[in-house]
Amino acid sequence: MTEYGCKVDIYDPWANPEEVMAEFGIKILNEMPTSQKYDTIVLAVAHDQFQKLDFEKYHKEDTVLFDVKSVVDRQWVDSRL
């Protein structure tokens, strides 16, 4: 996605940021931003933290949320696998 000019934030509460950087060369966030709203959200893991997340804090009027693991309340989701 970054190759297409997208600004990407990656957050996984179970991943160690130092290990991810060493293994994949990718910087991930240590915690979720408190005031960032996103154009697109891709939820690719089913951690309990994401099931309890208040998506309204991150959602714009036209945000697209793709829930790969089908864990988020359907009201927020635009598409699922």
NUTORMAR-613917 format. One record per residue (C-alpha): residue number from 1; x negated, y, z. Coordinates in steps of 0.25 Angstrom, whole numbers, plus 5000, padded with zeros to 4 digits. Layout:
% NUTORMAR-613917
ATOM pos    u    v    w
ATOM NUM    X    Y    Z
...
***
This chain:
% NUTORMAR-613917
ATOM pos    u    v    w
ATOM   1 5000 5000 5000
ATOM   2 4988 5009 5003
ATOM   3 4983 5007 4989
ATOM   4 4996 5014 4984
ATOM   5 4994 5026 4993
ATOM   6 5003 5022 5004
ATOM   7 4999 5026 5018
ATOM   8 5000 5013 5026
ATOM   9 5001 5011 5042
ATOM  10 5000 4997 5046
ATOM  11 5004 4992 5060
ATOM  12 5004 4978 5066
ATOM  13 5004 4978 5082
ATOM  14 4998 4964 5081
ATOM  15 4986 4967 5072
ATOM  16 4973 4972 5078
ATOM  17 4969 4985 5070
ATOM  18 4954 4982 5070
ATOM  19 4956 4968 5066
ATOM  20 4965 4972 5054
ATOM  21 4955 4983 5050
ATOM  22 4943 4973 5050
ATOM  23 4951 4962 5043
ATOM  24 4959 4970 5033
ATOM  25 4953 4984 5033
ATOM  26 4967 4989 5036
ATOM  27 4970 4999 5047
ATOM  28 4982 4997 5055
ATOM  29 4989 5005 5066
ATOM  30 4987 5002 5081
ATOM  31 5002 5006 5083
ATOM  32 5014 5011 5076
ATOM  33 5014 5026 5073
ATOM  34 5024 5033 5081
ATOM  35 5029 5044 5071
ATOM  36 5026 5038 5057
ATOM  37 5037 5036 5047
ATOM  38 5035 5027 5035
ATOM  39 5039 5026 5021
ATOM  40 5038 5011 5021
ATOM  41 5037 5001 5033
ATOM  42 5032 4986 5030
ATOM  43 5035 4977 5042
ATOM  44 5026 4965 5039
ATOM  45 5026 4958 5053
ATOM  46 5036 4954 5063
ATOM  47 5030 4959 5076
ATOM  48 5040 4962 5087
ATOM  49 5034 4976 5088
ATOM  50 5040 4979 5074
ATOM  51 5054 4973 5077
ATOM  52 5055 4983 5089
ATOM  53 5049 4995 5081
ATOM  54 5058 5007 5079
ATOM  55 5057 5008 5064
ATOM  56 5065 5021 5064
ATOM  57 5052 5028 5069
ATOM  58 5045 5024 5056
ATOM  59 5056 5025 5046
ATOM  60 5059 5036 5037
ATOM  61 5072 5038 5029
ATOM  62 5067 5030 5017
ATOM  63 5057 5021 5024
ATOM  64 5056 5007 5018
ATOM  65 5054 4996 5028
ATOM  66 5050 4982 5023
ATOM  67 5051 4971 5034
ATOM  68 5043 4959 5030
ATOM  69 5046 4951 5042
ATOM  70 5061 4955 5044
ATOM  71 5060 4960 5058
ATOM  72 5065 4974 5058
ATOM  73 5079 4978 5059
ATOM  74 5086 4978 5046
ATOM  75 5090 4993 5047
ATOM  76 5076 4997 5044
ATOM  77 5072 4987 5034
ATOM  78 5072 4989 5019
ATOM  79 5067 4976 5015
ATOM  80 5063 4962 5020
ATOM  81 5056 4950 5015
***
